[in-house]
Amino acid sequence: MPTAEQTRAVVVDSNFPGRLRISPVPIQAKNPTDVTVRVTAISLNRGEVKRALMAAEDGWRPGWDFTGIVEDAVAQGSGPKIGARVVGMLASGAWAERIRAPSVSLAEIPEGVTEAQAATLPVAGLTALHALRKGGLLLGRKVLIDGASGGVGHLAVQLAKASGAIVYGHVRREDQRDAVVKSCTGGVVIGATLEAARASGPYDLILDSVGGTTLAAALTMLRTAGTCVTFGVSEAPNSTIESGVFFRQGGVKLYGLILFDELMRVEPAGEGLSVLLRQVQQKLLVPQIEIEAPWTDISKIAQQLVDRRYLGKAVLRVG
């Protein structure tokens, strides 16, 4: 059994079936601004899962998103109190029964919001929030979101709608339409490539999570002074850009977004999470939870995510 200074956590183990083992590990030392959280739920994101299953060395502890109950507070009394329900994120190691996290990376979960809903928000929700903010005031603006049915995309279309944007969501297959149609006030664009969205443009803001030819097409669909925010390369890591078309649109911008950098330079995770939680509480943001399961199923659910066998988010109960 784990000792008082240990907990159980998901650890990469190349000799274990599925590579993800739940094992006893030491708890990180507590810094003055940390709180200790008993984790109740986690959610999965493609980046951490792909690293864990395909690239990470043995012993690495994956995990970004978590919810839980505060077991001890910050020494000087700031931050959430003991017993509070919180959601937060770490750079790694959140998939555990107990963790220590900086208080600024946490937000209290309000009444009316479930822990499963909150668990979907840290990486996917904050990525959507920060990407949309690069477009400035979105009221009446045309916004195109590729990968609209995915973990980030399905949250982004809802947040864009709540901001008053004319929202277009691009999906590749007809069976993905229903997941996003209610939030796509401009329409759902269906096609194997982003070229299917050209006829509805030009756009003031495009969110790209795909890269490759999708990013190249997006950069030729912007309105004058428009912005494309890119934060993924699921199609390909390289793009061939029609540079003449790009600059002749006039004042257009390409912004590369890395969430952990945004959280260091712009605002800590807790502030954005509080914004997202209010949207969920007001029913303006409804996370699409495709799978809820015990965390002992981590290897199976992680592989399903890599294989794109479900849309939306997977939330695993800890304990």
HELIX and SHEET records of a PDB file:
HELIX    1   1 ARG A   46  MET A   54  1                                   9    
HELIX    2   2 SER A  103  SER A  105  5                                   3    
HELIX    3   3 GLU A  115  ALA A  119  1                                   5    
HELIX    4   4 LEU A  121  GLY A  125  3                                   5    
HELIX    5   5 LEU A  126  ARG A  133  1                                   8    
HELIX    6   6 GLY A  153  ALA A  162  1                                  10    
HELIX    7   7 GLU A  174  ALA A  179  5                                   6    
HELIX    8   8 LEU A  194  SER A  200  5                                   7    
HELIX    9   9 GLY A  212  ALA A  218  1                                   7    
HELIX   10  10 SER A  243  ARG A  248  1                                   6    
HELIX   11  11 LEU A  259  ARG A  265  1                                   7    
HELIX   12  12 ALA A  269  GLN A  281  1                                  13    
HELIX   13  13 TRP A  295  ASP A  297  5                                   3    
HELIX   14  14 ILE A  298  VAL A  306  1                                   9    
SHEET    1   A 2 GLN A   6  VAL A  12  0                                        
SHEET    2   A 2 LEU A  20  PRO A  26 -1                                        
SHEET    1   B 5 ARG A  98  PRO A 102  0                                        
SHEET    2   B 5 ASP A  34  SER A  43 -1                                        
SHEET    3   B 5 ASP A  65  ASP A  72 -1                                        
SHEET    4   B 5 ARG A  85  MET A  89 -1                                        
SHEET    5   B 5 LEU A 106  GLU A 108 -1                                        
SHEET    1   C 4 ARG A  98  PRO A 102  0                                        
SHEET    2   C 4 ASP A  34  SER A  43 -1                                        
SHEET    3   C 4 LYS A 313  ARG A 317 -1                                        
SHEET    4   C 4 ILE A 289  PRO A 294  1                                        
SHEET    1   D 6 GLY A 187  ILE A 190  0                                        
SHEET    2   D 6 ILE A 166  VAL A 171  1                                        
SHEET    3   D 6 LYS A 142  ASP A 146  1                                        
SHEET    4   D 6 TYR A 203  ASP A 208  1                                        
SHEET    5   D 6 LEU A 222  THR A 230  1                                        
SHEET    6   D 6 LYS A 253  GLY A 256  1                                        
END                                                                             
